[in-house]
Amino acid sequence: MLCPACKRSDTKVLDSRDEDHFVRRRRECLQCHYRFTTYERSEPIKIQVLKRNNTTEEYQREKLARGIRLALEKRPFSKDQIEAIIDEIERTILVLNVKRIPSRQIGDLVTDKLKELDEVAYLRFLSVYKSFGSAKKFQTEAEKLNK
Ligand SMILES: [Zn+2]
């Protein structure tokens, strides 16, 4: 587990608590003593995903993870950080407490998250997710970011 402040991986757990599907841990960095909270997945999510063509399928972490890993490729994020981002998005899905979620809504959660983390990853994901038909559209979105 990386320290968000100094990026070292020596941390100690101060407190650990079970929440729905997640274990919440209070950690302290042994290097700089920064304290932070992590949520680690304890079991896979069971939820149905409503797809654009109106069929449903079982939620699969791997599908979500693939798009996010692709968007973050060669960006300054470690493997651990990327997994933590995926965990965080899953937690957001769980908090909704629904049995079924439209794939569009999952896509929106990912774009929102990437937007606050990394502009390049955000645009990459958006370009695939919204299937930009033209370079023009992509440029419009990129310009919106700079405002
Ligand atoms: Zn630290």
Residues whose N, C-alpha, C, O or C-beta is under 5 A from the ligand:
A	BS01	ZN	C3 A5 C6 K7 C29 Q31 C32 H33 Y34
